[in-house]
């Protein structure tokens, strides 16, 4: 697949598509749709009774109870983040994480194999900037600008570049300036992250509105001859903290400045000429060989039928990738760990996948699609967790209404800790499971309370302390209960 297109697939689930999802836990305050009523109806239909007999419902209760008191997932996420550290694609830490997760899943008795993925290997370099000329400047001084390079950025000269800055709020303003007014300048896209939406439970909508400038802004600026492009960091907490992320290849240096520094530049730009000295020296190294970790707990009756539980193992390099997305990997791991510890045997194969390279192009999911697409008719369902580690409200789902209806007994099981909401979406509820979803595989994404997620997302603050152990246990319970239910219900979900 075209690398530019695939890069937007990696952005999709957390930026463009998820704005369609509203957090149901705040539905009454926001007057958003609540969870469909079937999730709360006590009377099971004959089809539901056939798919979920009493023994299976008892097993789901046992899985839930165990997950809510077990710290397996937290121990695993602590090792991935504190002991291994950040895991950008192609890095030594990413390799160590692959080996570690594979080893842990082998210890559980799963059939583990590594599937090769060629991944980009982009490394960060020097990152400095200062305003060298602006209105009211004190003679002999400059103002420091705090920023970080965007993934895929090219390098300035070693000593940097100096150019005038122009500030735009949207693509229309940039286009209206035209080539002559943009050529040779540094363009700053000053699109604000809507904090009120985020506080009101619509953080992913706020993210989707702002992240398009990170994704496509540098390329748009380069097309008009810009020397470099900057974006206002896409995030909700203003602690002079820059947020990185992938940007479509533009051929010019591209970075994200803190919200405070974006405001500073915009204020000075309104008063007159602003000139900046910018140093960004990342490198694009040769593509590296990495792996998706695939671990199967074989089904007792239909081993050829597969239910995927997953998260992505790679992360950005500024923090340690705790909420994005070591948490998703470890709750998928715990889904298998609980079943093994309780000696429960799913009828279908439960497949744990730790995806590689979700952040920097989605090449892990592309490789899986290439290798397994002929098997997608036997993929019964796919779940991904890639929205943090906060309290789970339920699932966003892409499946037929009939399939959704059949999940009611599972959602009733999750009601005791509030994880029984479902939000149908017309978009795949996870970047790594997108191809499966588009092929008709019923797809689910863990739906977490995202009100503070973008305070830390893609920043140096994405660290282990942001994970609350009790909430991680809830996520593990939701993943394990749903995964086992899908693997054991009498009939696969209809497509």
VOGU-3710 file (C-alpha; in Angstrom, 3 decimals, decimal comma):
1> xxxxxxxxxx> 0,000/0,000/0,000  1,102/3,542/-0,681  3,117/4,679/2,381  1,370/8,044/2,503  -2,029/6,395/2,519  -0,928/3,885/5,123  0,304/6,666/7,362  -3,172/8,105/7,504  -4,492/4,642/8,324  -2,249/4,709/11,364
11> xxxxxxxxxx> -3,710/8,056/12,356  -7,273/7,065/11,543  -8,589/5,234/14,553  -7,420/7,819/17,061  -7,895/10,965/15,072  -10,244/11,044/12,145  -12,576/8,127/12,762  -13,049/8,241/16,513  -14,580/11,711/16,482  -17,769/9,857/15,549
21> xxxxxxxxxx> -17,613/8,197/18,961  -18,930/10,014/22,024  -18,171/8,851/25,506  -21,361/7,347/26,761  -20,519/7,693/30,418  -21,181/11,426/30,026  -24,139/11,021/27,710  -26,732/12,586/29,964  -24,702/15,719/30,578  -23,884/16,049/26,887
31> xxxxxxxxxx> -27,303/14,935/25,645  -25,560/12,376/23,464  -27,116/8,998/22,647  -26,934/6,544/25,506  -26,021/2,901/25,063  -28,630/0,979/23,047  -31,365/-0,283/25,306  -30,699/-3,922/24,493  -27,545/-3,710/26,581  -29,685/-3,370/29,689
41> xxxxxxxxxx> -32,687/-5,586/28,935  -32,833/-8,440/31,443  -34,849/-10,887/29,325  -32,735/-12,951/26,943  -34,118/-13,996/23,567  -34,048/-17,660/22,498  -31,050/-16,936/20,257  -29,178/-15,332/23,128  -29,993/-18,234/25,438  -28,697/-20,674/22,813
51> xxxxxxxxxx> -25,478/-18,701/22,260  -24,862/-18,046/25,946  -26,027/-20,992/28,060  -25,803/-20,727/31,876  -22,408/-22,425/32,025  -20,865/-19,868/29,666  -22,402/-16,975/31,578  -20,921/-18,384/34,789  -17,524/-18,585/33,122  -17,785/-14,954/32,006
61> xxxxxxxxxx> -18,561/-13,965/35,603  -15,552/-15,910/36,832  -13,273/-14,225/34,274  -14,570/-10,801/35,251  -14,146/-11,435/38,969  -10,600/-12,697/38,490  -9,530/-9,826/36,223  -10,812/-7,194/38,624  -8,445/-8,355/41,378  -5,439/-9,464/39,317
71> xxxxxxxxxx> -2,361/-7,343/38,566  -0,850/-9,403/35,739  -1,485/-6,613/33,217  0,017/-3,952/35,469  3,171/-5,972/36,045  3,543/-6,409/32,303  2,964/-2,744/31,475  5,446/-1,717/34,169  8,133/-3,860/32,564  7,401/-2,636/29,040
81> xxxxxxxxxx> 7,528/1,010/30,078  9,960/1,280/32,987  12,361/-1,541/32,124  12,311/-1,498/28,314  11,242/2,101/27,740  10,094/3,881/24,577  9,629/1,548/21,599  9,741/3,437/18,286  9,690/1,246/15,189  13,144/-0,036/14,278
91> xxxxxxxxxx> 14,655/0,679/17,691  16,499/-1,663/20,018  13,711/-1,185/22,549  11,093/-2,286/20,017  13,106/-5,447/19,388  13,436/-6,068/23,126  9,690/-5,594/23,567  8,936/-8,116/20,810  11,196/-10,675/22,458  9,789/-9,987/25,915
101> xxxxxxxxxx> 6,106/-10,233/24,957  6,741/-13,361/22,892  8,545/-14,952/25,838  5,795/-14,094/28,301  3,113/-15,536/26,023  5,143/-18,701/25,512  5,303/-19,072/29,296  1,502/-19,077/29,276  1,553/-22,065/26,959  0,355/-20,280/23,829
111> xxxxxxxxxx> 1,483/-21,154/20,322  3,686/-18,113/19,624  5,327/-17,066/16,397  6,806/-13,844/15,073  5,716/-12,510/11,702  8,238/-10,297/9,934  7,475/-6,654/9,202  9,684/-4,132/7,424  9,324/-0,899/9,341  10,580/2,680/8,986
121> xxxxxxxxxx> 13,482/3,621/11,227  13,335/7,327/11,951  15,407/8,768/14,807  15,166/12,117/16,522  18,073/14,570/16,522  18,679/18,071/17,861  15,521/20,129/18,440  15,898/23,821/19,188  14,311/27,045/18,080  14,405/30,692/19,064
131> xxxxxxxxxx> 12,779/33,854/17,850  15,538/36,104/16,564  13,469/39,092/15,466  10,048/40,357/16,579  8,203/43,513/17,620  9,398/45,126/20,867  12,456/42,897/21,087  15,029/43,822/23,690  18,383/44,369/22,012  20,731/41,410/22,303
141> xxxxxxxxxx> 18,054/38,900/23,317  16,073/36,062/21,741  13,086/34,010/22,902  13,319/30,234/23,217  10,648/28,125/21,522  9,930/24,631/22,863  9,237/22,114/20,123  9,791/18,579/18,891  10,115/17,045/15,444  7,169/15,263/13,887
151> xxxxxxxxxx> 7,671/11,693/12,793  8,986/11,538/9,243  10,385/15,067/9,355  13,445/15,810/7,265  16,415/17,712/8,666  17,425/21,329/8,607  21,085/22,012/7,891  23,210/21,039/10,886  23,434/24,671/11,955  19,732/25,180/11,334
161> xxxxxxxxxx> 17,849/27,621/9,147  16,601/31,148/9,779  13,413/32,390/8,129  10,349/34,543/8,624  7,357/32,872/10,280  3,808/33,168/9,008  0,860/32,021/11,126  -2,295/30,488/9,659  -5,308/29,021/11,402  -6,476/26,676/8,672
171> xxxxxxxxxx> -5,776/25,350/5,183  -7,935/28,010/3,533  -5,795/30,788/5,006  -2,653/29,062/3,752  -4,052/28,622/0,269  -5,162/32,248/0,130  -1,594/33,414/0,795  -0,320/31,708/-2,350  3,149/30,540/-3,304  4,847/33,937/-3,379
181> xxxxxxxxxx> 3,887/34,737/0,215  4,780/31,292/1,567  7,954/30,351/-0,316  11,045/30,287/1,882  9,111/30,892/5,110  8,275/28,820/8,170  4,540/28,146/8,341  2,884/27,697/11,749  -0,557/26,052/11,784  -2,217/27,412/14,908
191> xxxxxxxxxx> -5,295/25,177/15,152  -6,485/24,993/18,771  -7,341/21,731/20,515  -10,887/22,159/21,835  -10,500/21,634/25,575  -14,187/22,133/26,272  -15,092/19,267/23,978  -12,484/17,104/25,699  -13,721/18,023/29,173  -17,269/17,248/28,049
201> xxxxxxxxxx> -16,368/13,721/27,012  -15,693/14,396/23,316  -11,892/14,346/23,368  -11,546/12,244/20,243  -13,690/14,674/18,295  -11,460/17,536/19,459  -8,405/15,536/18,436  -9,812/14,767/15,014  -10,471/18,434/14,339  -6,895/19,456/15,165
211> xxxxxxxxxx> -4,770/16,498/14,101  -5,417/16,957/10,382  -2,987/19,886/10,482  -0,305/17,652/11,954  -1,043/14,948/9,402  -1,299/17,053/6,252  -0,140/20,566/7,166  3,590/20,179/6,414  2,863/18,719/2,975  0,445/21,565/2,206
221> xxxxxxxxxx> 3,088/24,104/3,258  5,804/22,354/1,247  3,619/22,423/-1,851  3,662/26,229/-1,622  7,431/26,379/-1,182  7,702/26,714/2,597  11,122/26,169/4,143  9,658/24,388/7,173  6,338/23,777/8,872  5,264/23,826/12,501
231> xxxxxxxxxx> 1,964/22,860/14,097  0,464/23,719/17,427  0,759/20,565/19,539  -2,394/18,454/19,462  -3,164/17,977/23,136  -5,207/19,234/26,019  -2,832/20,133/28,862  -0,737/23,276/28,543  2,448/22,622/30,491  4,758/23,799/27,701
241> xxxxxxxxxx> 4,891/20,187/26,569  5,190/19,369/22,843  3,280/16,414/21,363  4,784/14,523/18,452  3,069/12,268/15,912  3,230/11,133/12,337  3,038/13,585/9,457  2,770/12,722/5,786  6,180/12,981/4,071  6,627/16,592/3,007
251> xxxxxxxxxx> 10,334/16,917/2,214  10,758/19,812/4,652  11,525/19,986/8,377  8,332/19,666/10,404  7,765/20,053/14,121  5,198/20,623/16,838  5,481/23,601/19,171  3,891/23,830/22,593  0,527/25,536/22,920  2,128/28,366/24,893
261> xxxxxxxxxx> 4,760/28,981/22,225  2,161/28,827/19,446  0,263/31,573/21,291  3,465/33,595/21,702  4,312/33,408/17,999  0,749/34,237/16,974  0,644/37,275/19,263  3,951/38,592/17,944  2,982/37,845/14,345  -0,103/40,018/14,787
271> xxxxxxxxxx> 2,239/42,882/15,715  4,662/42,547/12,819  7,528/40,543/11,421  8,628/37,399/13,282  11,844/35,613/12,406  12,958/32,218/13,757  16,127/30,176/13,867  15,151/26,489/13,707  17,252/23,364/14,231  15,691/19,940/13,624
281> xxxxxxxxxx> 18,107/17,163/12,709  16,230/13,839/12,643  17,457/11,031/10,399  15,646/8,510/8,236  17,704/5,336/8,562  17,291/2,268/6,351  14,109/0,297/6,976  14,475/-2,246/9,767  13,187/-5,770/10,244  10,714/-6,120/13,079
291> xxxxxxxxxx> 7,814/-8,402/13,965  4,182/-8,696/14,912  3,867/-11,032/17,885  1,154/-13,620/17,193  0,103/-15,965/20,023  -2,726/-18,494/19,702  -4,702/-20,182/22,441  -6,040/-22,936/20,201  -9,768/-23,536/20,074  -11,035/-26,860/21,358
301> xxxxxxxxxx> -13,727/-27,304/18,681  -13,035/-24,817/15,892  -9,310/-23,981/15,964  -9,549/-22,568/12,432  -11,955/-19,855/13,639  -10,111/-16,896/15,167  -10,978/-14,138/17,615  -8,289/-11,423/17,739  -7,499/-9,461/20,920  -4,797/-6,860/20,363
311> xxxxxxxxxx> -2,901/-3,645/21,014  0,166/-2,101/19,385  3,642/-2,596/20,799  5,484/0,321/19,208  5,354/3,802/20,689  6,740/7,271/20,178  10,076/8,053/21,743  9,381/11,067/23,965  7,722/9,127/26,787  7,571/5,402/27,469
321> xxxxxxxxxx> 4,341/4,643/25,627  2,322/3,564/28,661  -1,154/4,643/27,597  -0,256/4,529/23,892  -0,196/1,622/23,712  1,552/-0,726/26,126  -1,722/-0,778/28,046  -3,532/-2,199/25,025  -0,952/-4,950/24,567  -1,037/-6,066/28,193
331> xxxxxxxxxx> -4,821/-6,269/28,515  -4,805/-8,481/25,419  -2,100/-10,613/27,055  -4,152/-10,887/30,216  -7,156/-12,152/28,267  -5,106/-15,270/27,521  -3,432/-15,405/30,934  -6,761/-15,520/32,783  -8,137/-18,304/30,608  -5,032/-20,397/31,155
341> xxxxxxxxxx> -5,034/-19,788/34,887  -8,743/-20,662/35,194  -8,290/-23,673/32,901  -10,922/-22,406/30,482  -10,782/-23,677/26,919  -12,384/-21,503/24,226  -14,215/-23,266/21,412  -12,477/-21,028/18,870  -8,871/-19,857/18,789  -8,142/-16,739/20,816
351> xxxxxxxxxx> -5,327/-14,917/19,019  -3,304/-12,323/20,921  -1,560/-9,856/18,597  1,000/-7,258/19,635  1,117/-5,101/16,514  4,276/-3,393/15,345  4,419/0,052/13,714  0,939/1,422/14,265  2,421/4,858/14,900  4,700/5,310/11,926
361> xxxxxxxxxx> 2,822/3,946/8,926  0,832/0,889/9,962  3,166/-1,578/8,289  2,468/-4,282/10,879  -1,223/-4,438/10,079  -0,434/-4,263/6,369  1,872/-7,268/6,684  -0,769/-9,211/8,603  -3,349/-8,436/5,940  -0,999/-9,584/3,206
371> xxxxxxxxxx> -0,266/-12,848/5,013  -3,719/-13,635/6,386  -6,392/-11,978/4,256  -7,389/-15,322/2,750  -8,211/-16,406/6,318  -10,394/-13,382/7,095  -13,592/-15,368/6,386  -12,593/-17,466/9,428  -11,768/-14,453/11,582  -14,863/-14,386/13,766
381> xxxxxxxxxx> -14,153/-11,014/15,411  -11,319/-8,595/16,169  -10,808/-6,373/19,207  -8,211/-3,630/19,620  -7,418/-1,458/22,611  -5,676/1,765/21,566  -7,355/4,627/23,399  -5,553/4,617/26,707  -5,973/2,878/30,025  -8,700/4,902/31,744
391> xxxxxxxxxx> -12,005/3,475/32,946  -13,640/1,478/30,138  -17,163/2,532/29,268  -17,774/-0,331/26,856  -17,019/-0,851/23,196  -17,265/0,976/19,942  -18,322/-1,519/17,331  -18,570/-1,974/13,599  -20,848/-4,914/12,864  -24,367/-5,673/11,725
401> xxxxxxxxxx> -27,289/-4,671/13,960  -28,110/-8,350/14,432  -24,562/-9,119/15,575  -24,687/-6,167/17,953  -27,950/-7,415/19,413  -26,531/-10,864/20,098  -23,865/-9,386/22,371  -26,409/-8,251/24,955  -25,657/-11,024/27,491  -21,953/-10,121/27,386
411> xxxxxxxxxx> -22,706/-6,459/27,968  -25,004/-7,365/30,843  -22,059/-9,213/32,383  -19,945/-6,060/32,159  -22,622/-3,761/33,584  -21,448/-4,190/37,179  -18,438/-1,919/36,575  -19,977/0,271/33,886  -18,335/-1,224/30,791  -21,573/-2,148/29,036
421> xxxxxxxxxx> -22,032/0,767/26,644  -21,808/0,209/22,914  -21,325/2,866/20,277  -21,865/1,737/16,693  -19,554/3,396/14,177  -19,335/3,262/10,419  -15,542/3,406/10,693  -13,174/0,649/11,850  -12,707/0,984/15,625  -8,948/0,467/15,498
431> xxxxxxxxxx> -6,188/1,244/13,009  -4,621/-2,210/13,159  -7,904/-4,061/12,670  -9,083/-1,771/9,887  -8,440/-4,213/7,035  -10,255/-7,004/8,862  -13,173/-4,712/9,566  -13,373/-3,590/5,950  -13,411/-7,266/4,944  -16,531/-7,764/7,048
441> xxxxxxxxxx> -15,012/-9,107/10,262  -17,040/-7,819/13,257  -14,744/-5,280/14,913  -14,674/-3,853/18,411  -12,550/-1,217/20,114  -12,327/-0,729/23,863  -14,032/2,569/24,598  -12,261/4,389/27,415  -12,987/7,644/29,210  -10,764/9,911/27,136
451> xxxxxxxxxx> -11,187/13,223/28,931  -7,505/13,427/29,913  -5,986/11,071/27,325  -4,715/13,843/25,056  -3,032/15,634/27,941  -0,314/12,978/27,694  -0,714/11,406/24,252  2,482/11,419/22,097  4,340/13,448/24,701  7,086/12,967/27,274
461> xxxxxxxxxx> 4,326/12,613/29,875  3,067/9,269/28,519  4,584/7,287/31,371  3,572/4,521/33,761  2,278/6,833/36,477  -0,616/7,845/34,205  -2,057/4,328/34,497  -4,358/3,687/37,451  -4,043/-0,013/38,324  -7,732/-0,449/39,176
471> xxxxxxxxxx> -8,779/1,028/35,826  -6,282/-1,147/33,968  -7,849/-4,167/35,684  -11,256/-3,030/34,417  -9,895/-2,840/30,881  -8,437/-6,321/31,218  -11,780/-7,601/32,457  -13,663/-6,054/29,541  -11,198/-7,441/26,980  -11,097/-10,921/28,518
481> xxxxxxxxxx> -14,851/-11,255/28,967  -15,629/-10,075/25,451  -12,816/-12,093/23,870  -13,847/-15,314/25,599  -17,526/-14,738/24,842  -16,826/-14,300/21,142  -14,638/-17,388/21,167  -17,234/-19,539/22,946  -20,695/-18,435/21,831  -22,478/-21,180/19,930
491> xxxxx> -22,644/-19,423/16,559  -20,216/-16,834/15,180  -21,562/-13,304/14,940  -23,407/-12,776/11,651  -21,804/-10,521/9,088
//
